[in-house]
Amino acid sequence: MIILTQKENLVFNQIKYLQIEFGTGVTYKILKFDLDIPEIELKEILENLEKKELIFITDDNKIKAKTKEFEIKVRPSGEIEEKNKKVNLEKIKLNEIKIDKERINKRKYRQVENLNQTEKDALKIIKEVADDNGLMSKYFLEGNLLYGNLKLSNLKMSKLIMALEGKRLIKKVQRKDGECYSLLI
């Protein structure tokens, strides 16, 4: 019994189908065009099929499937062939997560860097007022901006809050106990 992945089975069946159509075998270009699989992946699959003695490559570089009947079992796509590939995938995922975190931190730093002085001062107040989860009551925040160190007018306070929301530094959140703002950085 020969165990194949789903992609190997797909390629093997396509080779058999095209071999009937063309008769003399299938060229690599036709197979690549017909399957729409990346070149590196297709080469690996063809090498694996050749190692499993399901196909062979003729002298004129045509791919042919062997004609004898094989007992083939298709492995579900969730399983990975080797432990090395699984470890590599985990490393890649961890690196992607690290890169994403770095991008987010850089983006947040750039956002804070591009603020005017009033927005920076308001952000300091918001950080002081926010609880451990980064939440603060709408009215408590507005009161601190109106009557605190900044002493903003109603219009300036509203524009400031909208500007910080637009820059995605704070977000309005509706809770059971009323409206709150969530600190996003």
MARPAVO-368104 format. One line per field, with one value per residue (C-alpha): chain; residue number from 0; residue in three letters; x, y, z. Coordinates in nm, 2 decimals, always signed. Layout:
<nodes>
kette	A ...
nr	NUM ...
rest	ALA ...
x	X ...
y	Y ...
z	Z ...
</nodes>
This chain:
<nodes>
kette	A A A A A A A A A A A A A A A A A A A A A A A A A A A A A A A A A A A A A A A A A A A A A A A A A A A A A A A A A A A A A A A A A A A A A A A A A A A A A A A A A A A A A A A A A A A A A A A A A A A A A A A A A A A A A A A A A A A A A A A A A A A A A A A A A A A A A A A A A A A A A A A A A A A A A A A A A A A A A A A A A A A A A A A A A A A A A A A A A A A A A A A A A
nr	0 1 2 3 4 5 6 7 8 9 10 11 12 13 14 15 16 17 18 19 20 21 22 23 24 25 26 27 28 29 30 31 32 33 34 35 36 37 38 39 40 41 42 43 44 45 46 47 48 49 50 51 52 53 54 55 56 57 58 59 60 61 62 63 64 65 66 67 68 69 70 71 72 73 74 75 76 77 78 79 80 81 82 83 84 85 86 87 88 89 90 91 92 93 94 95 96 97 98 99 100 101 102 103 104 105 106 107 108 109 110 111 112 113 114 115 116 117 118 119 120 121 122 123 124 125 126 127 128 129 130 131 132 133 134 135 136 137 138 139 140 141 142 143 144 145 146 147 148 149 150 151 152 153 154 155 156 157 158 159 160 161 162 163 164 165 166 167 168 169 170 171 172 173 174 175 176 177 178 179 180 181 182 183 184
rest	MET ILE ILE LEU THR GLN LYS GLU ASN LEU VAL PHE ASN GLN ILE LYS TYR LEU GLN ILE GLU PHE GLY THR GLY VAL THR TYR LYS ILE LEU LYS PHE ASP LEU ASP ILE PRO GLU ILE GLU LEU LYS GLU ILE LEU GLU ASN LEU GLU LYS LYS GLU LEU ILE PHE ILE THR ASP ASP ASN LYS ILE LYS ALA LYS THR LYS GLU PHE GLU ILE LYS VAL ARG PRO SER GLY GLU ILE GLU GLU LYS ASN LYS LYS VAL ASN LEU GLU LYS ILE LYS LEU ASN GLU ILE LYS ILE ASP LYS GLU ARG ILE ASN LYS ARG LYS TYR ARG GLN VAL GLU ASN LEU ASN GLN THR GLU LYS ASP ALA LEU LYS ILE ILE LYS GLU VAL ALA ASP ASP ASN GLY LEU MET SER LYS TYR PHE LEU GLU GLY ASN LEU LEU TYR GLY ASN LEU LYS LEU SER ASN LEU LYS MET SER LYS LEU ILE MET ALA LEU GLU GLY LYS ARG LEU ILE LYS LYS VAL GLN ARG LYS ASP GLY GLU CYS TYR SER LEU LEU ILE
x	+0.00 +0.13 +0.03 -0.01 -0.09 -0.40 -0.18 +0.03 -0.29 -0.42 -0.10 -0.08 -0.44 -0.38 -0.08 -0.28 -0.56 -0.33 -0.13 -0.45 -0.51 -0.16 -0.05 +0.32 +0.34 +0.30 +0.54 +0.63 +0.49 +0.15 +0.13 +0.23 -0.02 -0.30 -0.26 -0.18 +0.06 +0.37 +0.68 +0.88 +0.59 +0.52 +0.88 +0.88 +0.55 +0.70 +1.02 +0.81 +0.59 +0.91 +1.06 +0.73 +0.77 +0.44 +0.58 +0.89 +1.05 +1.14 +1.45 +1.26 +1.16 +0.80 +0.63 +0.45 +0.25 +0.33 +0.04 +0.02 -0.25 -0.15 -0.32 -0.32 -0.43 -0.47 -0.37 -0.59 -0.44 -0.41 -0.13 +0.22 +0.48 +0.78 +0.84 +1.09 +0.82 +0.59 +0.87 +0.95 +0.59 +0.58 +0.89 +0.75 +0.43 +0.62 +0.84 +0.53 +0.37 +0.69 +0.70 +0.33 +0.39 +0.69 +0.48 +0.20 +0.45 +0.61 +0.27 +0.16 +0.49 +0.45 +0.09 +0.19 +0.49 +0.26 +0.03 +0.02 +0.10 -0.26 -0.33 -0.01 -0.12 -0.47 -0.32 -0.12 -0.44 -0.62 -0.35 -0.37 -0.75 -0.78 -0.82 -0.60 -0.80 -0.76 -1.12 -1.25 -1.60 -1.70 -1.81 -1.50 -1.27 -1.47 -1.47 -1.09 -1.03 -1.27 -1.18 -0.84 -0.50 -0.59 -0.91 -1.05 -1.38 -1.66 -1.59 -1.22 -1.27 -1.52 -1.28 -0.99 -1.17 -1.28 -0.92 -0.79 -1.07 -0.98 -0.61 -0.73 -0.57 -0.90 -1.23 -1.58 -1.73 -2.09 -2.12 -2.41 -2.32 -2.28 -2.05 -1.68 -1.36 -1.10 -0.73 -0.59 -0.22
y	+0.00 +0.34 +0.64 +0.97 +1.32 +1.48 +1.70 +1.40 +1.21 +1.51 +1.53 +1.16 +1.14 +1.44 +1.28 +0.96 +1.16 +1.37 +1.07 +0.92 +1.24 +1.29 +0.93 +0.99 +1.14 +1.48 +1.77 +1.95 +2.28 +2.14 +1.98 +2.30 +2.51 +2.26 +2.22 +2.58 +2.47 +2.66 +2.53 +2.44 +2.24 +2.07 +1.96 +1.82 +1.63 +1.48 +1.38 +1.21 +1.03 +0.92 +0.78 +0.59 +0.45 +0.57 +0.78 +0.80 +1.06 +0.96 +1.05 +1.33 +1.48 +1.37 +1.25 +0.91 +0.72 +0.35 +0.15 -0.13 -0.10 +0.04 +0.02 +0.39 +0.54 +0.92 +1.08 +1.36 +1.70 +1.79 +1.54 +1.66 +1.42 +1.48 +1.61 +1.86 +2.02 +2.05 +2.21 +2.45 +2.55 +2.62 +2.83 +3.02 +3.09 +3.21 +3.44 +3.58 +3.65 +3.83 +4.03 +4.12 +4.24 +4.45 +4.60 +4.69 +4.84 +5.05 +5.16 +5.26 +5.44 +5.63 +5.72 +5.86 +6.04 +6.22 +6.37 +6.74 +6.86 +6.88 +6.52 +6.40 +6.57 +6.42 +6.08 +6.11 +6.20 +5.91 +5.67 +5.80 +5.78 +5.43 +5.12 +4.81 +4.69 +5.03 +5.13 +5.46 +5.61 +5.85 +6.12 +6.08 +6.12 +6.42 +6.58 +6.54 +6.69 +6.98 +7.06 +6.90 +7.04 +7.10 +7.30 +7.25 +7.39 +7.15 +7.19 +7.13 +6.83 +6.67 +6.73 +6.59 +6.27 +6.23 +6.29 +6.02 +5.78 +5.85 +5.78 +5.46 +5.54 +5.51 +5.35 +5.41 +5.10 +5.04 +4.85 +4.76 +5.03 +5.30 +5.43 +5.39 +5.45 +5.18 +5.27 +5.09 +5.15
z	+0.00 -0.10 +0.12 -0.06 +0.05 -0.11 -0.34 -0.44 -0.52 -0.72 -0.93 -0.98 -1.10 -1.33 -1.48 -1.55 -1.70 -1.92 -2.02 -2.17 -2.35 -2.49 -2.51 -2.51 -2.16 -2.01 -2.02 -1.70 -1.84 -1.93 -1.59 -1.41 -1.62 -1.57 -1.19 -1.10 -0.82 -0.73 -0.91 -0.60 -0.45 -0.78 -0.81 -0.46 -0.53 -0.85 -0.67 -0.40 -0.66 -0.84 -0.52 -0.45 -0.80 -0.93 -1.21 -1.42 -1.64 -2.00 -2.19 -2.37 -2.03 -2.03 -1.72 -1.73 -1.47 -1.43 -1.57 -1.31 -1.04 -0.71 -0.37 -0.27 +0.05 +0.07 +0.39 +0.52 +0.46 +0.83 +0.88 +0.80 +0.65 +0.87 +1.22 +1.07 +0.86 +1.17 +1.37 +1.08 +1.06 +1.43 +1.40 +1.11 +1.30 +1.60 +1.38 +1.21 +1.55 +1.67 +1.34 +1.38 +1.74 +1.63 +1.35 +1.59 +1.84 +1.56 +1.43 +1.79 +1.84 +1.51 +1.61 +1.94 +1.78 +1.53 +1.80 +1.87 +2.23 +2.34 +2.22 +2.40 +2.72 +2.69 +2.63 +2.95 +3.14 +2.98 +3.08 +3.44 +3.45 +3.28 +3.50 +3.47 +3.16 +2.99 +3.04 +3.17 +3.20 +2.93 +3.18 +3.40 +3.10 +2.98 +3.32 +3.35 +3.01 +3.08 +3.44 +3.48 +3.39 +3.02 +3.10 +2.74 +2.62 +2.53 +2.16 +2.19 +2.42 +2.17 +1.88 +2.08 +2.17 +1.80 +1.69 +1.93 +1.81 +1.45 +1.52 +1.69 +2.02 +2.21 +2.13 +2.25 +2.42 +2.52 +2.85 +3.07 +3.32 +3.05 +2.79 +2.83 +2.64 +2.59 +2.56 +2.26 +2.31
</nodes>
